[in-house]
Amino acid sequence: MSLLLKDRVWTMEAPTAKRGVYPLHGFKLGLYRLPIKLEDPLELKSVHDGLKKAFEMDAYADRIFATYRWKEQNMKDPDAKGYEEVELSVTVEIVSGEVVDIIYQIFPIEKFGDPNWVKDYRKKADHFAKMVIDTILRNTILADKMISYLAKAEKLNHYQAIQRLEELTPLAKIVLNAKPKPIEAGADEIAEDESGEFEIPDGAKPGPIDVSYKSKMKPSTPFDANGYAIKTWGRKGANNGILGVWGEFVSVDYDICIADGGCIEACPVGVYEWFDTPGNPASGKKPLMSKEPDCIFCLACENVCPPQAIKIFEQK
């Protein structure tokens, strides 16, 4: 068992107990132990709600459960004599706290009745469990925490840390909008103001966006949009009070943006998608330029934005 993801998974086939999980003899246990914290109820809810489109999700106290189901047939023709079908499943458990444990168990095939005709059941269940774990680690706020940890522990820059996480989660499926709560700001962003404090406005600041923001604002931590790093400037704190400007070419001042949705409707290539920004005085959600590289510079979004929060810069 490793504190890093280097060893990927620990398995055993003997009686054991791990923080309330008691697999019987012959069961298979897999464990990721992550050196990150997950204690904020809003973060727990974010992980739970963000994966509802991908898995069957459940939560109890400080634990989150993600279940993946699949079907097996003993022959291709459902009308053939002797045809049998069974629905199988594997559940991954996230145990929150000062360290995060992600656990799964593979039960005997007999638990699902008596489908002894199923081939490679354990191998498939193990593969699907690891796919669920990789998907969780790539798509939820746990990805942001792991990227921050890998950057510090392995002395990587942000982009190298993202690549490292991708290497460690090769089975991940992409789940859009699985991070309703944005990543936490780093200590450098929180301390950006000399006094260590900053005033949060009562509402949206007036537009238009300052087109010289790159020279006037300090770069802040990029936002990982499912593997694409969106650059940000002027973000302060960790509670979305001041978000600054996001996007290098499709640039939106989120402190001006009132989230009317015109840019999402106007964009012919689907550059934007909604994501939540709870606590921002201008609006509690924003149009995220998650497909910024696809921009065709038609300026449709810039022209329809009521507060003029958007500026499109053509890539050179």
C-alpha positions as CSV (number, residue, x, y, z in Angstrom):
1,M,0.0,0.0,0.0
2,S,1.4,3.4,-0.9
3,L,0.5,7.0,0.1
4,L,1.0,8.0,-3.5
5,L,-0.7,6.6,-6.6
6,K,2.6,5.2,-7.8
7,D,1.6,1.6,-6.9
8,R,-2.0,2.3,-8.1
9,V,-3.9,-0.3,-6.2
10,W,-3.4,-2.7,-3.3
11,T,-5.2,-6.0,-3.4
12,M,-5.5,-9.0,-1.0
13,E,-7.5,-12.1,-0.8
14,A,-7.6,-12.8,2.9
15,P,-9.7,-11.6,5.8
16,T,-9.0,-8.0,6.5
17,A,-10.6,-4.8,7.9
18,K,-10.1,-1.2,6.7
19,R,-12.0,1.7,8.3
20,G,-15.3,-0.1,8.5
21,V,-14.9,-2.3,5.4
22,Y,-14.9,-6.0,6.2
23,P,-14.4,-8.2,3.2
24,L,-14.9,-11.9,3.7
25,H,-12.3,-14.5,2.8
26,G,-11.9,-14.8,-0.9
27,F,-13.2,-11.3,-1.7
28,K,-10.8,-8.9,-3.5
29,L,-10.1,-5.5,-2.0
30,G,-8.7,-2.5,-3.9
31,L,-7.5,0.7,-2.2
32,Y,-6.2,4.1,-3.3
33,R,-4.9,6.2,-0.4
34,L,-4.7,9.9,-1.4
35,P,-2.7,12.4,0.6
36,I,-5.3,15.1,0.3
37,K,-8.1,16.4,2.5
38,L,-11.8,16.2,1.7
39,E,-13.8,17.5,4.7
40,D,-15.9,20.4,3.5
41,P,-19.6,19.3,3.1
42,L,-19.8,21.4,-0.1
43,E,-16.9,19.6,-1.6
44,L,-18.4,16.2,-0.6
45,K,-21.7,17.3,-2.3
46,S,-19.7,18.5,-5.3
47,V,-18.1,15.0,-5.8
48,H,-21.5,13.3,-5.2
49,D,-23.5,15.5,-7.5
50,G,-20.8,15.9,-10.2
51,L,-20.8,12.2,-11.1
52,K,-24.6,11.5,-11.2
53,K,-24.5,11.5,-15.0
54,A,-21.8,8.7,-15.0
55,F,-22.6,6.4,-12.1
56,E,-25.2,5.5,-9.6
57,M,-24.3,7.8,-6.6
58,D,-25.1,7.5,-2.9
59,A,-23.8,9.2,0.2
60,Y,-23.8,8.4,3.9
61,A,-22.2,10.6,6.6
62,D,-18.6,11.1,5.4
63,R,-18.7,8.5,2.7
64,I,-19.6,8.6,-1.0
65,F,-20.5,5.5,-3.0
66,A,-20.3,5.2,-6.8
67,T,-21.8,2.1,-8.4
68,Y,-21.1,1.0,-12.0
69,R,-23.4,-1.7,-13.5
70,W,-23.0,-3.8,-16.6
71,K,-24.8,-6.8,-18.1
72,E,-23.6,-10.2,-19.2
73,Q,-25.3,-12.6,-21.6
74,N,-24.4,-16.3,-22.1
75,M,-25.3,-16.0,-25.9
76,K,-25.9,-13.2,-28.4
77,D,-29.5,-14.2,-29.4
78,P,-31.9,-13.3,-26.6
79,D,-34.6,-15.5,-28.3
80,A,-32.4,-18.6,-28.3
81,K,-33.1,-21.5,-26.1
82,G,-31.2,-21.4,-22.8
83,Y,-30.5,-17.6,-23.1
84,E,-29.5,-16.1,-19.7
85,E,-28.7,-12.5,-18.7
86,V,-27.5,-11.0,-15.4
87,E,-26.8,-7.5,-14.2
88,L,-23.5,-7.2,-12.4
89,S,-22.1,-4.3,-10.4
90,V,-19.1,-3.0,-8.5
91,T,-19.2,-0.2,-6.0
92,V,-16.4,2.3,-5.2
93,E,-16.4,4.0,-1.8
94,I,-14.8,7.3,-1.1
95,V,-13.9,7.7,2.6
96,S,-13.3,11.4,3.4
97,G,-11.1,13.0,6.0
98,E,-7.6,14.2,6.4
99,V,-6.6,11.5,4.0
100,V,-8.9,10.2,1.4
101,D,-9.3,6.4,0.9
102,I,-11.0,5.1,-2.3
103,I,-12.0,1.5,-1.8
104,Y,-13.7,-1.2,-3.7
105,Q,-14.5,-4.9,-3.2
106,I,-15.2,-7.6,-5.7
107,F,-17.8,-10.0,-4.3
108,P,-18.1,-13.7,-5.4
109,I,-20.2,-14.1,-8.6
110,E,-22.7,-16.1,-6.5
111,K,-23.9,-12.9,-4.9
112,F,-25.7,-12.1,-8.2
113,G,-27.6,-15.5,-8.2
114,D,-25.8,-18.4,-9.8
115,P,-24.4,-17.1,-13.1
116,N,-21.4,-19.4,-13.2
117,W,-21.4,-19.1,-17.0
118,V,-20.0,-15.5,-16.8
119,K,-16.5,-15.4,-18.1
120,D,-13.6,-13.3,-16.6
121,Y,-16.0,-11.8,-14.0
122,R,-13.3,-10.8,-11.5
123,K,-11.0,-9.4,-14.2
124,K,-13.9,-7.3,-15.6
125,A,-15.1,-6.1,-12.2
126,D,-11.5,-5.1,-11.2
127,H,-11.2,-3.2,-14.5
128,F,-14.5,-1.4,-14.1
129,A,-13.7,-0.5,-10.5
130,K,-10.4,1.1,-11.5
131,M,-12.2,2.9,-14.3
132,V,-14.6,4.4,-11.7
133,I,-11.7,5.4,-9.5
134,D,-9.8,7.0,-12.4
135,T,-12.9,8.8,-13.6
136,I,-13.5,10.2,-10.1
137,L,-9.9,11.4,-9.8
138,R,-9.8,13.0,-13.3
139,N,-13.2,14.8,-13.2
140,T,-14.1,16.0,-9.7
141,I,-12.5,18.5,-7.3
142,L,-10.3,15.7,-6.2
143,A,-8.4,16.3,-9.4
144,D,-7.6,19.8,-8.4
145,K,-6.4,18.7,-5.0
146,M,-4.2,15.9,-6.5
147,I,-2.8,18.3,-9.1
148,S,-1.8,20.7,-6.3
149,Y,-0.3,17.9,-4.3
150,L,1.7,16.4,-7.2
151,A,3.0,19.9,-8.1
152,K,4.4,20.3,-4.6
153,A,5.5,16.7,-3.9
154,E,7.2,16.1,-7.3
155,K,8.2,19.8,-7.9
156,L,6.2,20.0,-11.1
157,N,4.6,23.0,-12.8
158,H,0.8,23.1,-13.1
159,Y,0.8,21.6,-16.6
160,Q,3.2,18.9,-15.7
161,A,1.1,18.0,-12.7
162,I,-2.0,17.7,-14.9
163,Q,0.0,15.3,-17.2
164,R,1.2,13.3,-14.2
165,L,-2.4,12.9,-13.0
166,E,-3.5,11.8,-16.5
167,E,-0.7,9.2,-16.5
168,L,-1.9,7.8,-13.1
169,T,-5.6,7.6,-14.3
170,P,-5.4,6.0,-17.8
171,L,-8.9,4.5,-17.5
172,A,-10.7,7.7,-16.8
173,K,-13.8,8.7,-18.8
174,I,-14.5,12.4,-19.3
175,V,-17.6,13.6,-17.5
176,L,-18.5,17.2,-18.3
177,N,-19.6,19.6,-15.6
178,A,-18.4,17.2,-12.8
179,K,-16.8,20.1,-10.8
180,P,-19.6,22.4,-9.9
181,K,-17.4,24.0,-7.3
182,P,-14.3,25.7,-8.7
183,I,-10.8,24.8,-7.6
184,E,-9.4,26.4,-4.4
185,A,-7.2,29.4,-4.9
186,G,-3.5,29.0,-3.9
187,A,-1.8,30.8,-1.1
188,D,-0.2,33.2,-3.5
189,E,-3.6,34.4,-4.7
190,I,-4.9,34.8,-1.2
191,A,-1.9,36.9,-0.3
192,E,-2.0,39.0,-3.4
193,D,-3.2,42.1,-1.6
194,E,-0.5,43.6,0.6
195,S,-2.7,43.7,3.7
196,G,-3.7,40.1,3.2
197,E,-7.4,41.2,2.9
198,F,-9.5,42.5,0.1
199,E,-13.0,44.0,-0.2
200,I,-15.6,41.9,-2.0
201,P,-18.1,44.1,-4.0
202,D,-21.8,44.1,-3.3
203,G,-22.7,43.2,-6.9
204,A,-21.4,43.1,-10.5
205,K,-18.8,45.7,-11.3
206,P,-19.6,47.9,-14.3
207,G,-18.3,46.9,-17.8
208,P,-16.8,46.8,-20.2
209,I,-13.9,44.4,-19.7
210,D,-10.5,46.2,-19.5
211,V,-8.7,44.9,-22.7
212,S,-5.3,45.6,-21.0
213,Y,-6.0,43.2,-18.1
214,K,-3.0,41.0,-18.9
215,S,-0.7,43.9,-18.1
216,K,-2.7,45.2,-15.1
217,M,-3.6,42.0,-13.3
218,K,-1.4,39.3,-11.9
219,P,-1.7,35.8,-13.3
220,S,-3.5,33.4,-10.9
221,T,-4.0,29.6,-10.8
222,P,-5.3,28.1,-14.0
223,F,-8.6,26.2,-14.0
224,D,-8.6,22.6,-15.2
225,A,-11.5,22.1,-17.6
226,N,-11.4,18.4,-18.2
227,G,-7.7,18.4,-19.2
228,Y,-7.6,21.9,-20.7
229,A,-6.0,24.6,-18.5
230,I,-7.9,27.9,-18.7
231,K,-5.6,30.7,-17.7
232,T,-6.9,33.2,-15.2
233,W,-5.8,36.7,-14.0
234,G,-6.7,38.7,-10.9
235,R,-8.4,35.9,-8.9
236,K,-8.3,36.5,-5.2
237,G,-9.2,34.2,-2.3
238,A,-10.9,30.8,-2.3
239,N,-14.6,31.7,-2.1
240,N,-15.2,33.2,-5.6
241,G,-15.7,36.7,-4.2
242,I,-13.3,38.1,-6.8
243,L,-12.8,35.8,-9.8
244,G,-11.0,38.2,-12.2
245,V,-10.6,37.5,-15.9
246,W,-10.6,33.9,-17.3
247,G,-9.5,32.8,-20.8
248,E,-6.4,33.8,-22.8
249,F,-8.2,34.2,-26.2
250,V,-11.9,33.9,-25.1
251,S,-11.6,36.3,-22.2
252,V,-14.4,36.9,-19.8
253,D,-14.3,39.2,-16.7
254,Y,-16.3,37.1,-14.3
255,D,-16.8,40.0,-11.9
256,I,-18.7,41.9,-14.7
257,C,-20.5,38.8,-16.1
258,I,-24.2,38.6,-15.0
259,A,-24.7,35.1,-16.5
260,D,-27.6,36.0,-18.9
261,G,-26.6,33.1,-21.2
262,G,-26.4,35.1,-24.4
263,C,-22.9,34.0,-25.2
264,I,-23.7,30.3,-24.8
265,E,-26.7,30.6,-27.2
266,A,-24.8,32.8,-29.7
267,C,-21.6,30.7,-30.0
268,P,-21.8,28.6,-33.2
269,V,-19.1,26.1,-32.1
270,G,-20.1,25.5,-28.4
271,V,-17.1,27.1,-26.7
272,Y,-19.0,27.7,-23.5
273,E,-20.8,25.6,-20.9
274,W,-22.3,26.6,-17.5
275,F,-20.5,26.0,-14.3
276,D,-21.3,27.1,-10.7
277,T,-19.5,29.9,-8.9
278,P,-21.2,30.1,-5.5
279,G,-20.4,33.3,-3.6
280,N,-19.6,35.5,-6.6
281,P,-21.6,38.8,-6.1
282,A,-22.1,39.2,-9.9
283,S,-23.7,35.8,-10.4
284,G,-23.7,32.3,-9.0
285,K,-22.8,30.7,-12.3
286,K,-20.6,31.6,-15.2
287,P,-20.2,30.5,-18.9
288,L,-16.9,28.5,-18.8
289,M,-14.8,28.7,-22.0
290,S,-14.1,24.9,-21.7
291,K,-13.5,24.6,-25.4
292,E,-11.6,27.8,-25.9
293,P,-9.2,26.3,-28.6
294,D,-12.3,25.8,-30.8
295,C,-13.1,29.5,-31.0
296,I,-13.5,30.7,-34.6
297,F,-13.3,34.4,-33.6
298,C,-16.7,35.3,-35.0
299,L,-17.2,37.8,-32.1
300,A,-20.8,36.7,-31.7
301,C,-20.5,36.2,-28.0
302,E,-18.7,39.5,-27.6
303,N,-21.4,41.4,-29.4
304,V,-24.4,39.9,-27.5
305,C,-22.9,40.3,-23.9
306,P,-25.1,43.0,-22.2
307,P,-22.5,44.2,-19.7
308,Q,-19.6,43.8,-22.3
309,A,-17.7,41.4,-20.1
310,I,-16.2,39.5,-23.1
311,K,-13.2,40.2,-25.3
312,I,-12.1,37.9,-28.1
313,F,-8.4,37.9,-29.0
314,E,-7.4,36.1,-32.2
315,Q,-4.7,33.5,-31.7
316,K,-1.4,34.4,-33.4
